[in-house]
Amino acid sequence: KQWYQRRVAITAGGQKPAKVDKAELKPPERLQRPSEEIPMIPLPVKIAPSLQKLLENLTVSNNTSESNKGASICQRKGCGKAKTEDNESETCFYHSGSPIFHEGYKYWSCCQKKTTDFDVFLKQEGCTDGNHLWGDPSSKKEAKCRYDWHQTGDTVSFTVYVKNVKPDLSTVICNPVKLELEIRFGENEVFNFKGVLNGIIVPEKSHVGFFKTKVEVSMRKAEFFGWNKLTVD
């Protein structure tokens, strides 16, 4: 490694190792580990074009099939309307981000309208428009998915292998030492993951990508050290 390399001095009599200051042999100091209680924030989302096209087709299919079902609830965050004959085809206004609670304030990451009143927070109108996503909230099924991780010098990647994922209903949040996922996919299936990370990351330089067959969380390392495992046991 760099701090173990010896400099070579060129002299009239040839080459000989130069004296090395012992301070140069000292490895870099590790950062102090942040508190696990730091507020979690949602990661920026990137949706692959192939998945976006699939989602558009699924939306048309779901709207057609759901029209013959009984009463159900819109599953989009911040909506929650019950389905009726009058509103089943109306525009849905929902929150595409995640709820954040920090220092007494409540707000959505997508529109940043902060309030200290929880009732006001719950009544905030969505900032994104689209179609309602009707469904029965009681039918959500916990699922197990295969996942793994790998790293480079400055990045740790956590990959969940899943098909028919629904980015609008999924949540990926983190702080410098914790990661939490709720991935919604298929027929009301959900995959949950919560872990305390083995190293330190920079949430502001991290993101999550949604693809046709996987969800990949790319986390920027706060220091260039190798991780021997993803999470703390």
Secondary structure by P-SEA (a helix, b strand, c coil): ccccbbbbbbccccccccccccccccccccccccccccbbbbcbbbbcaaaaaaaaaaaaaaaaaaccccccccccccccccccccccccbbbbbcbbbbbcccbbbbcccccccccaaaaaaccccbbbbbbccccccbbbbbbbbcccccccbbbbbbbbcccccccbbbbbcccbbbbbcccccbbbbbbbbbccccccccccbbbbcccbbbbbbbbcccccccccccc
